[in-house]
Amino acid sequence: MCIGLPMQVIAAREGFATVRGRGEQREVQTTLVAELKPGDWVLVFIDSAREVIDAERATEVNATLDLIAAAMRGETSAHDHAAFALPSAMSAEQLAALSGATALSKEAA
């Protein structure tokens, strides 16, 4: 699985941009997105900008990544809640809908 990191463009030139986000700065390829300018936000996967996003979406993705990082450190609390349900908290019907399958009825189970 690959996770996109929201990063803000600080400089751009043809085919590349210098971006900053999540505590790092790096050079990424931009051939898959429209022309960028300083201040734009992109989702970066490994070494490429794959999608142009707005600041609100960047904030949402950063908040979700922060929750994941806290959970991995064992720092979650009852006050933390993501904008989505994890599969372990879903019902059989929700899991079936997520996978595109039909849930088994109680009679068939």
C-alpha positions in Angstrom: 0.0 0.0 0.0 1.2 3.5 -0.8 0.2 6.5 1.2 0.1 10.0 -0.4 1.7 12.7 1.6 0.3 16.2 1.3 3.1 18.6 0.5 3.1 22.3 -0.4 5.1 23.6 -3.4 7.8 26.0 -2.5 9.4 26.2 -6.0 8.6 24.7 -9.4 10.3 24.3 -12.7 9.3 22.2 -15.8 8.8 18.6 -14.7 9.9 19.1 -11.1 8.9 20.9 -7.9 10.5 21.4 -4.5 7.9 20.6 -1.9 7.7 20.7 1.9 5.5 18.8 4.3 5.3 16.4 7.2 8.7 17.6 8.4 10.7 17.2 5.2 11.5 18.9 2.0 12.2 17.1 -1.3 12.3 17.4 -5.0 9.5 15.5 -6.8 8.5 14.9 -10.4 5.4 16.7 -11.6 4.8 15.2 -15.0 1.5 13.7 -13.9 -0.1 17.0 -12.8 -0.8 20.4 -14.3 1.8 23.2 -14.0 2.4 24.1 -10.4 3.3 27.3 -8.6 4.5 28.1 -5.1 1.7 27.7 -2.6 0.0 24.8 -4.4 -0.7 21.6 -2.6 -0.1 18.1 -4.0 -0.3 14.5 -2.9 3.1 13.0 -3.2 3.6 9.2 -3.7 7.3 8.2 -3.3 8.9 10.7 -5.7 6.0 12.0 -7.8 3.2 14.5 -7.3 0.1 12.5 -8.4 -2.7 14.9 -7.6 -3.3 18.6 -7.0 -5.3 19.2 -3.8 -6.6 22.2 -1.9 -5.4 23.3 1.5 -8.5 21.9 3.2 -7.9 18.4 1.8 -4.2 18.7 2.8 -5.3 19.4 6.3 -7.7 16.4 6.3 -5.0 14.0 5.1 -2.5 15.4 7.5 -4.9 15.0 10.4 -5.6 11.4 9.4 -1.9 10.6 9.1 -1.3 12.1 12.5 -4.0 9.8 14.0 -2.4 6.8 12.3 1.0 7.8 13.7 -0.4 8.2 17.2 -2.1 4.8 17.0 1.1 3.2 15.9 2.8 4.7 19.0 0.0 3.5 21.2 -1.1 7.1 22.0 -4.8 7.0 21.0 -7.5 8.1 23.4 -11.3 8.1 23.5 -11.2 11.6 22.1 -9.4 10.6 18.9 -11.6 9.6 16.0 -10.9 9.4 12.3 -13.2 10.5 9.6 -13.7 6.9 8.6 -14.4 3.5 10.2 -11.7 0.9 10.3 -12.7 -2.5 8.9 -12.4 -4.1 12.4 -15.2 -1.8 13.6 -17.5 -2.5 10.6 -20.5 -4.8 10.5 -20.7 -7.7 8.0 -23.0 -5.6 5.8 -20.6 -2.7 5.8 -17.6 -4.9 5.0 -19.6 -6.5 2.2 -20.5 -3.1 0.8 -16.8 -2.0 1.1 -15.7 -5.0 -0.9 -18.5 -4.9 -3.4 -19.9 -8.2 -2.3 -23.3 -9.0 -0.9 -23.6 -9.8 2.8 -24.7 -13.3 3.6 -28.2 -13.3 5.1 -28.6 -14.9 8.5 -30.5 -17.8 6.9 -27.6 -18.6 4.6 -25.0 -18.3 7.4 
